[in-house]
Amino acid sequence: MRKESLASKRRRAGEILRRLKVEYPDARCELENWKTPLELAVATILSAQCTDKRVNMVTPALFAKYRSAQDWADTPQEVLEEEIRSTGFFRNKAKNIRALAARLVADFHGELPGDFDVLTKLPGIGRKTANLLVATVFGQPGLVVDTHFIRLSNRLGFVQDEDDAVKIERVLGDIVPREDWTAWSHAMVFHGRRCCNARAPECGRCPVAELCPAKIG
């Protein structure tokens, strides 16, 4: 099979995004209940290896109780662990949340910075979370490479047998225009959850099937 040129990939990505915007006009971050950048950061930390639905069940009580970075930093580890137990990996998540809050209090007057490079140096915040924060809270383009993004990037033929999130972010960042990064990220998540799921992709009703090398049937 002839190798697809970068120009062709860019054209195909543009058409894929156009169709997915029509299919999912409300595509967005599905973590709810947050009102501040720190609350979204906490919700994103909780979402690791956990569904957004479960996180959305846990955060109302948390956000009512913890109103500032100082509140999160001051809570005992074992108390926070119990409050977030249902999200899984609760010990490490509680540790990261408390460490993040303490760092914000010490170095940023309790506020979450909006600079991507600074965010990635904070406890509990990797590139995926930093991209989500700059895209959702700070109005900057961001490629949020989660499991859905990784799966669809491979199925759509933009990468091959690649599961390294940083490599995929770099490749897609060259294919998708920067101004479309956030919309592309939300579209990948929505489509991955609603149609192109991991075990049984519903290719028969997929709006981008004819643009997908992995189409079944």
Order of alpha helices (4+ residues) and beta strands (2+ residues): alpha-alpha-alpha-alpha-alpha-alpha-alpha-alpha-alpha-alpha-alpha
